[in-house]
Amino acid sequence: MPTKTPSPDKQERFIIITGLSGSGMSSATNAFEDLGYFCVDNLPITMLSPFARLLVPDSEGHIAIEKAALVIDIRERHFLPDFTAEMKKLRRKSLKPYILFFDASDKILKRRFSETRRPHPADEGGGVLEAIHAERQAMKEVRGEADLIVDTSKHTVHTLRRMLLKKFGEQEEGVPLQVQVVSFGHKHGVPRDVDLLFDVRHLPNPYFEKKLKPLPGTDPRVIKFLESQAEVMETIRRFTELLEYLLPLYRKEGKSYLTIGIGCTGGRHRSVMAAERIGDSLRQLGYETSVQHRDVMK
């Protein structure tokens, strides 16, 4: 990955995303959105200077936009002839953006266009490969202005996202992982969009204890009963240890949200208590965690 300058500051506020069609600019935009950037795709080059002023504090010190990432590429017909002039305007106003240029090999770009079956924006009837060569030649001057050139030939969507989150995120690991723990009853159906599913139907059931049956899994009497069962605490401990191992891997992969389902038969006792305990453990491990009991009142 060649660069013209050292790695960018974590607080780069004004970024122009550009490069060759099919090189990963859309995936990059999604990553910057997750980092809290105000993103605009295909901004007219003539709007660059007016837009940049939104990042400058007014007389009272207020800023309209904290940080922005703009995609400007060959789709914008004035982009190439006006790019250098617009950059000079911004520099005169001390508004120099950080230019992030995406590239890839001809072979990879051709394959990506073949897979998506989308027409290349520079194709004038000579085919994809000719269009790629024409765009590469036309973008030489813009590439020369880049602060960072990213070759995505060997990147997947996930590895590219992970690299951008780490490089431009305020935290070293990028976007924090938000975890939701959902208790539920299998007889009411498994929740949709669950990433990890744990079943606690093998544990002793308070439902068969006359005094505990009408109580929810958050009641101290139900909790005391379940805590007295060795297999309950051992199950929760092992589930928590597995999550302690898995969650950093999900975060490394660039995942922002993770939903964990804890299911028992009715969703009233065992799954509720286990979800609360697991949620507390994940918070202690530093994860932003919420707990929801879907079926506790059913």
C-alpha positions in Angstrom: 0.0 0.0 0.0 2.1 3.0 -1.2 1.6 6.3 0.5 2.8 9.9 -0.1 2.7 10.8 3.5 2.8 9.1 6.9 -0.4 7.4 8.2 -3.2 10.0 8.7 -4.1 11.5 12.1 -6.9 9.7 13.8 -8.9 13.0 13.7 -8.8 13.6 10.0 -12.0 15.7 9.6 -12.3 16.3 5.8 -11.7 13.4 3.5 -12.2 13.1 -0.2 -12.8 9.5 -1.4 -11.8 9.0 -5.0 -10.2 6.4 -7.3 -11.0 3.9 -10.0 -14.5 2.6 -10.5 -14.9 -0.8 -8.8 -12.0 -0.2 -6.4 -14.1 -0.2 -3.2 -15.2 3.4 -2.8 -18.8 2.4 -1.8 -17.5 0.0 0.8 -15.2 2.7 2.1 -18.1 5.1 2.4 -20.0 2.6 4.5 -17.0 2.4 6.9 -16.8 6.1 7.2 -20.5 6.4 8.0 -20.0 3.9 10.8 -17.2 6.2 12.1 -19.6 9.1 12.3 -18.6 10.9 9.2 -21.2 12.9 7.2 -20.9 11.2 3.8 -21.9 12.4 0.4 -21.7 10.3 -2.7 -20.9 11.9 -6.2 -20.7 15.5 -5.0 -20.4 18.0 -7.9 -16.9 19.3 -7.9 -18.2 22.9 -8.0 -19.9 22.3 -4.7 -16.7 21.3 -2.9 -15.7 24.7 -1.6 -19.2 25.7 -0.4 -19.5 22.3 1.3 -16.0 22.6 2.9 -17.1 25.8 4.7 -19.5 23.7 6.7 -16.5 22.3 8.6 -15.2 25.7 9.6 -16.3 27.2 12.9 -18.5 30.3 12.7 -18.0 33.5 14.6 -19.4 31.8 17.7 -17.2 28.7 17.3 -20.1 26.5 16.1 -19.4 23.9 13.4 -22.2 22.7 11.1 -20.5 19.4 10.3 -17.9 17.8 12.6 -16.3 15.6 10.0 -17.1 14.6 6.4 -16.2 12.1 3.7 -17.1 13.0 0.1 -17.0 10.6 -2.8 -16.0 12.4 -6.0 -15.0 10.3 -9.0 -15.3 10.1 -12.8 -19.1 9.9 -12.7 -19.0 13.7 -12.1 -18.3 15.1 -15.6 -16.4 18.2 -14.3 -14.3 16.3 -11.8 -11.2 15.8 -13.9 -10.8 19.2 -15.5 -11.7 21.1 -12.4 -10.1 19.0 -9.6 -6.7 20.7 -9.4 -8.3 24.2 -9.5 -10.7 23.3 -6.7 -7.9 21.9 -4.6 -6.0 25.2 -4.9 -9.1 27.1 -3.8 -9.4 25.0 -0.7 -5.7 25.3 0.2 -5.9 29.1 -0.1 -8.7 28.9 2.5 -6.7 26.5 4.7 -9.2 23.8 4.0 -7.0 21.1 2.5 -8.9 17.8 2.5 -7.2 14.4 3.0 -7.4 12.7 -0.3 -7.9 8.9 -0.2 -7.4 7.2 -3.6 -8.6 3.6 -4.2 -7.0 1.5 -6.8 -6.9 -2.2 -7.9 -5.3 -4.3 -10.6 -7.0 -4.4 -14.1 -7.7 -8.1 -13.6 -9.5 -7.5 -10.3 -11.5 -4.5 -11.6 -12.6 -6.4 -14.7 -13.7 -9.4 -12.5 -15.7 -7.1 -10.2 -17.6 -5.5 -13.1 -18.2 -8.9 -14.6 -19.7 -10.1 -11.2 -21.9 -7.1 -10.7 -22.9 -6.8 -14.4 -22.8 -3.1 -14.0 -21.6 -0.9 -16.9 -18.3 0.8 -16.4 -18.9 4.6 -16.3 -16.0 5.2 -18.7 -17.1 2.6 -21.2 -17.7 4.1 -24.7 -18.3 0.8 -26.5 -14.8 -0.7 -26.3 -15.5 -3.1 -23.4 -14.6 -3.1 -19.7 -10.9 -3.5 -20.0 -10.5 -0.6 -22.4 -12.7 1.5 -20.1 -10.4 0.6 -17.1 -7.3 1.6 -19.0 -8.9 4.9 -20.1 -10.0 5.8 -16.6 -6.6 4.8 -15.1 -4.9 7.2 -17.6 -7.4 10.0 -16.9 -7.1 9.7 -13.1 -3.2 9.9 -13.1 -3.2 13.6 -12.0 -5.7 13.0 -9.2 -3.8 9.9 -8.0 -0.7 12.1 -7.8 -2.5 14.4 -5.4 -3.5 11.6 -3.0 -2.4 11.5 0.6 -3.0 7.8 0.8 -3.4 5.2 -2.0 -5.1 2.0 -1.1 -4.8 -1.0 -3.4 -7.8 -3.1 -2.8 -6.8 -6.0 -5.1 -6.3 -8.4 -2.1 -8.9 -6.9 0.1 -12.4 -8.3 0.8 -15.2 -6.0 1.9 -14.5 -7.0 5.5 -10.7 -6.6 5.5 -11.1 -3.2 3.8 -13.6 -2.1 6.3 -11.4 -3.3 9.2 -8.4 -1.4 7.8 -10.3 1.9 7.5 -11.9 1.6 10.9 -8.6 1.1 12.5 -6.8 3.8 10.6 -9.4 6.5 10.8 -11.3 5.5 14.0 -10.8 7.5 17.2 -10.4 4.3 19.1 -7.6 1.9 18.2 -10.0 -0.9 17.5 -12.4 1.2 15.4 -16.1 1.2 16.0 -17.1 -0.2 19.4 -19.1 -3.4 19.4 -22.7 -3.0 20.8 -24.1 -6.2 22.2 -27.8 -7.0 22.8 -28.7 -10.1 24.9 -32.3 -11.3 24.3 -34.1 -13.9 26.4 -37.0 -15.7 24.8 -39.1 -18.8 24.9 -38.7 -21.4 22.2 -42.4 -22.1 22.1 -42.9 -18.5 21.0 -40.4 -18.8 18.2 -36.7 -17.9 17.9 -36.0 -14.1 17.5 -35.1 -12.9 14.1 -31.6 -11.6 13.4 -29.9 -13.4 16.2 -26.2 -13.8 15.7 -25.4 -16.3 18.5 -28.0 -18.6 20.1 -27.7 -20.4 23.4 -30.2 -22.9 24.7 -30.8 -23.3 28.5 -33.6 -25.8 28.4 -31.3 -28.4 29.9 -31.3 -26.5 33.2 -33.6 -27.1 36.2 -36.9 -25.4 35.6 -38.6 -23.1 38.2 -41.8 -23.6 36.3 -42.3 -26.9 38.2 -41.8 -25.2 41.6 -45.3 -24.2 42.7 -44.2 -21.0 44.5 -41.9 -19.9 41.7 -44.0 -20.7 38.7 -45.8 -17.3 38.5 -42.7 -15.3 39.2 -40.3 -13.9 36.5 -36.7 -14.7 36.2 -35.7 -11.3 37.7 -37.4 -12.2 41.0 -34.9 -12.8 43.8 -36.6 -16.0 44.8 -36.2 -17.4 41.3 -32.6 -16.2 41.1 -31.9 -17.9 44.5 -33.3 -21.1 43.3 -31.3 -21.1 40.0 -28.1 -20.0 41.7 -28.4 -23.0 44.0 -28.2 -25.4 41.1 -24.5 -26.1 40.2 -25.3 -26.8 36.5 -26.9 -23.4 36.1 -23.8 -21.4 37.3 -21.5 -23.7 35.4 -23.5 -23.2 32.1 -23.5 -19.4 32.5 -19.7 -19.5 33.3 -19.0 -21.5 30.2 -21.2 -19.4 27.9 -19.5 -16.2 29.2 -16.0 -17.7 28.6 -17.0 -18.5 25.1 -18.3 -15.0 24.5 -15.2 -13.5 26.0 -13.2 -15.4 23.3 -15.6 -14.7 20.4 -16.5 -11.0 20.8 -13.1 -9.6 20.2 -13.0 -11.7 16.9 -16.4 -10.2 15.9 -15.1 -6.7 16.7 -11.9 -7.4 14.8 -14.0 -8.3 11.8 -15.6 -4.9 11.9 -19.0 -5.9 13.3 -20.8 -3.0 15.0 -23.8 -4.9 16.5 -24.1 -8.4 17.9 -27.3 -10.0 19.1 -27.1 -13.0 21.5 -30.3 -15.1 22.1 -30.8 -17.0 25.3 -33.7 -19.4 25.0 -35.6 -21.6 27.4 -39.0 -23.2 27.0 -41.3 -20.3 27.9 -38.9 -17.4 28.1 -40.0 -16.6 31.7 -37.4 -18.0 34.1 -34.2 -19.7 33.1 -33.4 -17.6 30.0 -34.2 -14.4 31.8 -31.9 -15.1 34.7 -29.1 -16.3 32.4 -29.4 -13.3 30.1 -29.1 -10.9 33.1 -26.0 -12.7 34.4 -24.4 -12.8 30.9 -25.2 -9.1 30.3 -23.6 -8.1 33.6 -20.5 -10.1 32.8 -20.2 -8.5 29.3 -20.5 -5.0 30.8 -17.7 -5.9 33.2 -15.6 -6.9 30.2 -16.1 -3.4 28.8 -18.8 -4.1 26.2 -21.8 -1.8 25.7 -24.5 -4.3 26.5 -28.3 -4.1 26.7 -30.6 -6.9 27.9 -34.1 -7.5 26.7 -36.7 -10.1 27.9 -39.0 -10.7 25.0 -41.4 -13.3 26.5 -41.1 -12.7 30.3 -44.7 -11.4 30.5 -46.3 -14.1 28.4 
